[in-house]
Amino acid sequence: MCGIAGVLLPRGAAIDPGLAADLGASLKHRGPDDLGFLGWDGETAARRGRDPAVLAGGRLALVHRRLSIIDRSEAGWQPMASPDGRYVIVFNGEIYNYRELRRELEDRRHVFASRSDTEVLLAAFIEWGDKALARLVGMFAFAVLDTADRRLFLARDFFGIKPLYYTHWGGGFAFASEIKTLLRLPGLKPRAHAQRLYEYLRFGLSDRGGPTMFAGIEQLPPAHYLDVSLDRPQEARPVRYWRVEPGQVSTLSFEDAAAKLRELFLDGVRLHLRSDVAVGAALSGGIDSSATVMAMRHLQGDGIDLHTFSYVADDPGLSEEKWVDLVASAAAATVHKVRPVADDLVADLDRLIETQDEPFASTSIYAQHRVFRLAGEAGIKVTLDGQGADEYLAGYPTYVAARLASLLRRGKMAEALKFLRRAASTSGLGLTGVLLRAGGLLLPSGLAAPARRLVGESAYPRWLDGAFFAERGVTPPESGRHGRDTLAERLRETLEDRSLPALLRYADRNAMAFSVESRMPFLTPALVEFVLSLPEHYIIAPDGTTKAVFRRAMRGIVPDAVLDRRDKIGFVTPEHSWLDKLAPWVDRILTSEAAAAIPALDLEALRREWGAVRSGRGHFDGHVWRGINMIRWAERYDVSFAD
């Protein structure tokens, strides 16, 4: 796990070694154990070393910061070159099946000088090119320099667990693991991307596709690669190499599907436990994190000194502490807990904004931040996390509506009515809630916006300056088109576009801020493809029980009390209560000079909304927090809102 960066200048220009050193310094939290540089002038042999002086005279620089996890010896140092010196790699992430790949490559006469997964990844790329990506089990963002073909190949993992940003700058090209690193490039001024700004403020959406909140800075989307010619970098375009495609529905029985899912999940956890340092776990008390912790104990028995790290809400109605304690006891784990309060958020907000680079949707991100701080303070460098399971195992109650929509699209009216009667109560949405959400999914895309207006959901509520966005051609985001299998399509959309990418960004930044590697065993192509091949009623049972097949798969490993849970608290903070307690602080932000300088907001209307929420006359839906977060973000990065 590491931080990477690179700068390519036009012919005739030379890298400033001081700039490259500064880029490396900005990524130290991602890799505090070591650093390395490569400099190349495009003609003579590339030079590598720990001193940025090796960059002198070069037009290409590669920078690497190392967090040593697998093969912590000098042999794992980067930038790493192939034996003949033609290829050089900088790599951020882990390839969990590197031992299996190594054996296959050794059969093809590759010789290895280290025990690292980095060397295996480089050899795999040399052997198979971009086709190597489909063979990987892991999380990754890497760049390979091919000095013979004069190209730079960049790739990002299937789900976007590890970040990779780039920009066309100074007539050349630059990339990095974090936006803040690119913002150190001379002349690159932070400017707001109007479309992304609108989607965040209005709907809480972010990390969708390539554009970021900063105009001119792109992220390489998940499951994409970028082949950059050193002589024509402006021509590079992202290429998708994988996606979950609708396929033939599995004919396995429910019990056989559960058995197969159990096998795939345990195998994934086994691979994710490969490490030369101690591995802990984030434990919320929900089904997914509990399954991860119990699988770790199941697979390793007494061979692991298991430590778990948990957030405990200060609101009893949101606390999952009893579930955390139950699982920690069953797993014989040493449990560590953190209990942040409202004043802690104020004290840490500026650091959190800098950590995340872009605004974030809710204060639950702060609770996660504190969990990883706790792990770092305990000396744990690797944690396993249950992230991603809700997004394709239909863990959220709103997916119940998508299942109802699937039944209605197929014309199964009697089954739909029976499902509605049972699921309305178990989902917590109620009859009206399920029907309204299902109806929204059944509407043709062209009728979605008028329908929102009918129920009082304006594209530009009063607290947004609609003219600002309209002048910039901003349009409301549309959901994907849904066919007969509405639930399956909704799950794919959540994985690729509407939820998971943002959650993964939050987790990566929060973990790496404390030099902790967060691994996610639920997010492997094999596991996701298998679940999405199952009949929908295996995922959401006829009575509305979510994650039905996974609950069955984990019987005998996870305590029954956890698997039988029907409540869905989620990883949330008492945001309304916190902001109410911090009212003077909120008032100062909403009346600040920084707020007045943002043309996207109608501050007077936003202050009225906040007053209505405080008095109990208005509904709290998170937009006040998003406004606050955006104001502080714009101030921290000195963001321009001009075209």
N, C-alpha and C positions, 0 to 999 in steps of 0.2 A: 504494500500500500504506500502510495507516494504522491508527490506533486510533480507535474511536468509542465514545461513551457518551451516555446520555440519562436524564433524570429528569423524571417527571411527578408533580406533587403534586395533592391534592384541591383543589376550589374553595375559595378563601379563604386558602390557604397560599401562601407565597412561597419561591422557591429561595434558599438561602444562596450568594452568589457564591463564598465561600471554599470551600464543599463542591465546587462545580463545578470550581474551580481545582485542588483536590486530586485529583479524578477525572482531570482532564487530566494532572496530574503523574505519576499512576500508570501512564499509558500512553506516557510520553515515549520509551521504548525502541522503541515501535512506530512513532513518527513524530517523530523529533528535528528535522526541518527546519522545522516551522511548527506553529501551533496556531490554533484559532478557536472561538468560542462563538456560540450563538444563545439569546436569551431571548424568551419570549412569554407574555403574561398571558392569552391566549385571547380577547382583545377588540380591542386596538389592534394596530398594525403590529408585526411581529416585528423585533427588533434583532439585528444581527450585528456581531462585532468580535473583536479579539485580546485585549481586556481583559475579564475576567469581570464587570466592572461593568455590562456590557450586560444582565446577567441580573437586575439589581435589579428587584423587583416582579413578576417572572415566575413562573408556576407550571410552565412547561416549559423545560427547558434541554437543548440539544444541544451536545456537545463533540466536537471533531475534532483529532487529531494527525496531521501529514502527513509521510510519507516520499515525497519527490518523485521520481517515476520517469518519468511521461508528462506533457508540458507542465509543466515545472518553474517556469514563470513565475507571476506574481501572479494571472493569469487562472484558474489551476487551484486557487486557494485555496478552502477549505471552512470552514463550511457554505456551500453554493452554492445560490443562489436562482434560480428561473425569472424570465424578464424581467418578468412581471407581479407577482412577489412572492408568488404564491399557494402555490407549492411550494418546499420547502427540503430538500436532501439532505445527509446525511453518509454517506460511502462508504469501505469498506475492501476493497481488492482491485484487480483489473485486468479490464477487458473487452477481450479481445484482438481481437475483430472490430469494434471501435468505428469504424474507418474505413468499413467496408462499411455499418454501421448509419447512420452519419452521412450518407452519400450518399442512402440511402433516406429518411431523415428530411428532408433538404434538399429532396427531391422533393415532400415533403408540406408544404413552406413553413416548416420550422423554420430559424431563423437562429442561428448559433453565434458566440460571442464568444471562444472559446478553442480550443486543439487537444487538450483533455483528453478522456479517456474518461468522466470524471465527468459532464461536460455532456451527452454523448451518452446516458448512462444515464438522466439526469434527463428528457431530452426523450423517450426511449423510453417511460418510465413515464407521462409526460403523454399521449403518443399512444395507447398500448396498455394501460395499466394493468397488472394482474398478468399479462396475456398476453404482456407484454414479456419475461418471464423465459425463456420457451421459445426466444426468439430469441438469447439471449446465449451467447457462448463465453467463458468466463472463470471466475475465482474471485471470490466476492463475498459480502459481508455489508453491508447498507445499510439506512438508515432514511430514509423520505421523509415529511415533514410536509405535510399538506394543510390549510392554514389555513381554507379555505372549508368543507370537509366535516368539519373538526375530527377528523381521524384521523391516526394514525401507522402507516405501512405498513413492516414490517420483513421482509426476505427473506434467505435463505442459499443458497449455490450448490448445485449438483446433488449433489456428493459431500461437502460440508462441509469444503472446504479451508480456508475462512476461518471463524473462530469468531463466535458471537453468543449471549450469555447474557442472561437476564432474570429478574426477580423482581417479585412483587407486594409492595410495601413501603410502609409508612406510609399505607395507604389509597390509594396510587397505583401507579406502575409505574416500573421502571428497567431499563435494558439497558446492556451494555458488551461490549467485545471480549474481556475477561478476567474471570475470577471475582474475582481479587484487587481489581479496581476496585470491584465491587459490595460487597465486604466492607468497604469504607470508608464505606458508608452508615450513619449513626447508628442504633443499635439492632438491626442485623442481626448476629446472633451465629452463628458457625460451628457447625453441628450435623451429625453424620454421618448419611448416608442409609443405613439398615441393609441394604436390598436391594443397593444398589450396593457397599457395603462388603464384603458376603459374596461377590458375584460376582468382585470384584477379588482378595480374599484366597484364595478357593478355586480359581478358574479363571484368574485374570489378566485378566479381562474388564473393560472400562471403556468410557465414551463410547457407551453403548447407548441410543438414543432420547432422550427429553427429560430425565429426572432426572440430576443430577450426583451426585458424592460428597457434596456439601453439600445437606442437606435445605432445601427452599425456594428453591433456585436451579436454574433449568432452562436447558438449552441449546435453542435453536431447532434441531430436527433438520435434517439435510441435505435439500435439495429441498423445503423448506417455507417458507411465509410466514405472517406474523401481522399481522392487521388490527386495530389497537387504537383503539377510540373514546376520545377524550380525556375524555369524560364518563362512560364505563362501561368502564374498562380491565380490570376483573376478568372481563369476559365474553369476552375474546379467547381464541381457541383456534387452535393451529397447523393450517394447511391444506397438504396435500401437493400440489405442482404437477407433479411428474415422478417416474417410477420406471422401471427397466428391466423391462418386461413380457415374459413368454414370447411369442414370436411364431413365425411360420412360418420353418422352417429354410431357410437360403439354399440355392439350387440351383447356386451357382457351383462350378466345379471347384476343386481345391486350388490349382492354379497361378493361376487367376484371382482366387481369394480372397486369395492372398498378394500379388498385384499391387495389388488394391484396398486391402488393409491398408497396404501400403507408401505408397500415395498419401495415405491418410487420416493416417497417422502423420507423414509429412513435412510435410503441410499444417498439422497441428497444431503441430509444432515451429516452422515458419515464423511462425505467428501468435504463438507464445510468445516469439519473439525481438524483438518490437516493444518498443522501450525507448529512452528518451533518455539512458540511462546504460549503462555496460559490463555485459555479461551473461557470467557464468561458469557452471560446472557442478559438481555433486556427482558424484564418480566412485568407485563401489565396486569396479569391475572385473567385475561381473556383466553379464548380457546387457542388461538394461534401461538402466542408467546408461551402459553402453558405446554402446548404440544412440543414446541422446540426444546424447552427445558427438560421435559420428561423424556424426550427422545435422546437427548445428550446423556442422561443418566442410564437409559435403557441400553444404549450402544456401548458405553464405556464402563458401566458398572462402577466399581470402586476406584477405577483408574483415573478419575477426574476429580480434582478439588473444585467443586462447582460453586461459583459465585454469581448471584443474580442482582440486578439493579432495577429499582422500581420507583416510580413517582406515586405519591399518595396525595390526593386532593384534600384541601382543607374544608371542603364542603362534603358532609356525610352522604348526601344524595349522589355524589359523583365518585366517591371513594371506592376503590376495588381492593382495599387492603386485606380484607378477609380472604379473598381469592388468592392474592399474592402469598399470604401466609400458608394457606392450604397447599398450594403447589410447591412452595419452598420446602415445606415439611415433607411432602411426599417424595421430593427429589433429593432430600437430605442436603439441601443447598444452604450456603451462607448468604443470607439476604441483606442487601443494603438498600435503605430507603431515603428518599429526599422529599421534603414537604415545603415547597416554595409558597410564599404568600405574596400579596399584591405589591408591597413595598419592594420586594426582591426584583419584580419585573421592572420597575422604574430604575433601580440601581443598575440593572444589567442590560437594559434595552439597547443602548448605543452599541455595546459590544455585540449583541445579538444581530443587530441590523448589519454591522460590518461583517459578521460571520456569514450571514445568509446572502449578502450582495444584493438581492432583490427583495421587495416587500413580501410578506408572508400572510397567509389567510387568517390565522387566529393565534391566540396566545398559547394554544396547546404546544406550539413549537418551542415556547420557552420551557415548558415542563420537560420536553425531550432533551433540550439543551442541558438542563440540570442533571438528568439521568446520565448523560455521557460525561459530564463533569465529575459526577460521583464515581463512574468507572475509572476515569483517568486518575483521580485521587487515590483509588485503591490499587493502582499499578497494573490494571488490566489493559492490554493493548488490542485485544480482539474480543468482540461480542457477537453472538448470534441473535437475530431479531426476527419477529414474526411478520414483518412488513410484507405487504403484497397479497397476502392470502384473502383478505376481505374483498380485494378488487376482482378476483376471478372465482372465488368460492361463494360469492353473493352474500357477504357478511353483513351488509347494511340493510336495514328494514326496507328502504326504498326499492330494493331489487324485487321485493314481493310484487310490487306493481308491474314490473317488467315481466314477471312470470304470468301474471293475469293477462297482460296484453298479448303474450305469446298464445295463450289458450284462445283468446278471442279472435286473433288473426287466423287461427287454424279452424275457426268455426266450431270449437268444442264448447258450446254454450252451457250445457249441463255441468260439465266438469269445471268450467270457469265459475259458475255460480256456487258450486260446492266448495271450490277452493277459496272464493271470496269470503264466504261465511266463516270458514275456519281460520283463514289467515288474517282477517281484519283484526281479530283480537290478539293473536300471537305476535303480530308484527309491531304492535304499539302505535300503528298509524290510524287505526279506526276505519270504519267502513268508508266514510267520506274521503279520508286521506288516500286510501288505496285506489278508489275509483278516480279521483282527480288526477293522480299521478299516472295511472294506466291510460286515462283518456288523453293526457298530454303526449304519451308515446304513440298513440294510435293516430294522432292528427297528422295530415300531410305537412311537410316542412314549411310550405308556403302559408299555412294557417297558424303556425305556432306563435308568431308575433301578435297577430290580432287576438288570439286566445289569451295571451298574457295580458293584453290591454283590458280585456273584458273582466279579468279578475283583479284588476288594479295594479298589475306589474308593468310599469312603464319602462321603455328602453332607456329613458333618461329621467330618473327621479329628480325631484327638485334640488337635491344637494349636489347634483352633477351639472356642470355647465354644458348643456347639449350643443350649443353653438360651437364651442371649442372643438368638440369631437366631430361634429358634422362637417366643419370646414376642412378637416383632415381626412375625410373619407372613411371614418370609422363605421363599422357595421356590427350589429349584435352577432355573437357566435351562434351557429346552428348546431343542433345535435345531428349525429349521423343518421342516415336513413335506416329504418328497421324493417326487416322482412318478416317472414313467418316466425323465425326463432328470435323474438325480440330480446329475451333475456340474454342469450348468447352474444348477440350483437352489442347489447348494452355493456356486457362485461368486457368485450374486446375494446370498445370505445373508452371505457374507464382505464384499462391497462395502457392504452396507447396515447390517450389525448387529454382526458378530463380530470384525472385524479392522481394516478400513480406517479407520473413524472415529477409532479410538484412534491409529493411525499418523499420521493427518493432524494430530491435536492435538499429538502429540509434535513433528512437523516444524515446524508453525507456531510453537509457543512457542520452540523451539530457534533457529529462524532469526530471529524478531523480537527475541529477547533481544539480538541483535547488530545490529539494524536491517538485516537482510538479507531480501529478498523471495524466497521459494522458490516457483518455478513448476513445475507438474506436467503436461507435455504429454500423458502417457498418459491423463489424466482429463478427457476430453471426452465428452459424451453420444453424439456421432456414432461415435466410436471404440469405446466400450464396447458400444453397441447393435449395431454391426456384428459385433464378435467373438462376442458372445453369440447371434447369429443363425446362427453357423456350426455344422456338424455337430461333434459332440464329438470325433470322431477327427481333425479338423483341429487341435484345440487340444492334445489328448494323442494322440500317434501310436500305432498298434497295438503298437509295441515299448516303449511307456511314456515316450517322449520328450516332455517338457513343452514348451509354447510352440511347437509344431511349425510352425504357420503363420507365426508371427512370425519364427522363425529363418529360414524360407524368404524372407520378405519383406525381410529385412535383408541377404541375400547380395549382395555387391558394395559394401556400405557399411560393415558391421562386419567386422573380421578374422575369417576362417573359424575360427581357433583358439578364439575366444571363442564363436562360434555353435555350435561342436561340443562345448562343455563339457557334461558330464553330471553333474558334482558340483554340489551346492547348499550353499555355505557360509553364505550370508546375511550380513546386517550384524550380526554378533554379537561379543560380548566374551568373554574367558575368565572368565566370572562365577564359576564354582566356584573356579578358581585365585585370583582376586582376593580373594574372601571368605576363603579359606583363609589367604592372606597377611595379611589384615586381622583375623585371629581375635580379638585383644585388643579391637579396636574393636567388632566384632560382639558380643562378650561384654558390653561396657559398655552397649551399647544394650539388649540383652535383659535386663539386670538393673537398668535405670534406673528412676527414679520415674515417668518419662513412660510407660514400658511397663506398669508396674504399674497405672496409672490407666486402662488400656484394657480394658473388660470383655469385648470380643469375642474376646480371645485367652486361651488356656490357656498362660501363659508357661512353666510348668514343663515341659509337654509339648513346647513349641516349643524350649526349651533342650535337652531330651533329643534331639529330632530333629536339632538342630544338632550336638550331640556325636556322634551316630551318623554324620552326613555327614562330619564331620572325621576320624573314625576309620576311615572306609571301610566301615562296617557299614550305612550308610543310603544311599538313592538321592537324588541331588541333582536336584530338579525345579523349582527357582525359588521355592518357597513361603517359604523362609527369607528370601530377598531381599525378597519382597513384605511379609513381616512387618516387617522392618527399615525399609523405605521408609514403611510406614504409620505406624509409631511416630514416625519423625522428622517426617512430615507432620502428624500430630495435635499434636505438640509445637510445630511451627512456627506453625500456625494456631490453636492453643489450641482444638482441636475438642472439643465436648461430645458424649458418647455417650448422654446422657439423652434420653428421649422428649420 
